[in-house]
Amino acid sequence: MAIKVEGFTNGPAATNSFLLWDDEKRGMIIDTPPESFGEVVEAIEREGITPTALVLTHTHWDHTADVNQFKEHFGDDLLIFVHPEDEYRLEDPMKHLLWPIPLQMEPTKPDRYLRGGDELTLGDEMLFEIIHAPGHTEGSICLYDRRRSIIFVGDVLFSGSVGRTDLPGGDHETLMESIRQYLLPLPDDTRVFPGHGPATTIGVERETNPFVEVG
């Protein structure tokens, strides 16, 4: 069976989110930027999808602002997943804003934790290996579908760049080690879906990304 991916870009930081679903209409949401709720729900209703998992790649506000709207809309059937080291920003999101923004964000309680080495499955076809890739934040995670050679990386790696590390919880050397250890060894044709900007491939980033340290 095929897995379909639809991407959205929303909010003042032009943050990407993703909706994934299989032939049985089982769905997963990755990240919830400001102003994403309406567009994503419209796609869910158009395709007749039943979303059961909402994964936060990390918990900076531009990736989590609409999370409570999704939870309220879909209820307990939609489980929120996050790495435990990033949960603290969800507990008091207004305290951890990176700069003043015209948003009021309420606390969020995740339903499940995802740690490095875990697997997240939906049905028989959607299986993601969880990679803990700290550096941008302490609990940044990537979701890797080995069978389809696709990976969702949040703000760890971008087309032609890498995640910033000057924010609380960031560390440049840790980020570069995460990229070297977990991302660069993946096959060249692995399709990379980042939290900002266009999709790319591991091969392109290994060869052309000026911020990536190979070797």
NORMOQUI-V584261 format. One record per backbone hydrogen bond with DSSP energy under -1.0 kcal/mol. NH is the residue of the N-H (numbers start at 1). CO is the residue of the C=O. If there is no record, write none. Layout:
BEGIN
NH&CO + NH&CO
END
This chain:
BEGIN
4&21 + 6&19 + 8&17 + 10&15 + 14&11 + 15&10 + 16&195 + 17&8 + 18&30 + 19&6 + 20&28 + 21&4 + 22&26 + 25&22 + 27&50 + 28&20 + 29&53 + 30&18 + 31&55 + 32&63 + 36&33 + 40&36 + 41&37 + 42&38 + 43&39 + 44&40 + 45&41 + 46&42 + 47&43 + 49&44 + 50&25 + 52&27 + 54&79 + 55&29 + 56&81 + 63&60 + 64&61 + 65&61 + 66&32 + 67&64 + 70&66 + 71&67 + 72&68 + 73&69 + 74&70 + 75&71 + 78&75 + 79&52 + 81&54 + 82&112 + 86&83 + 87&84 + 90&87 + 91&87 + 92&88 + 103&101 + 108&90 + 111&80 + 112&80 + 114&82 + 117&130 + 118&115 + 120&128 + 122&126 + 126&122 + 128&120 + 129&144 + 130&118 + 131&142 + 133&140 + 135&137 + 141&57 + 142&131 + 143&152 + 144&129 + 145&150 + 150&145 + 151&191 + 152&143 + 153&193 + 156&153 + 158&161 + 161&158 + 163&156 + 170&167 + 171&135 + 175&171 + 176&172 + 177&173 + 178&174 + 179&175 + 180&176 + 181&177 + 182&178 + 183&179 + 184&179 + 186&183 + 190&187 + 191&149 + 192&200 + 193&151 + 195&154 + 200&192 + 202&190 + 203&188 + 205&201 + 206&202 + 207&203 + 208&204 + 209&205 + 212&209
END
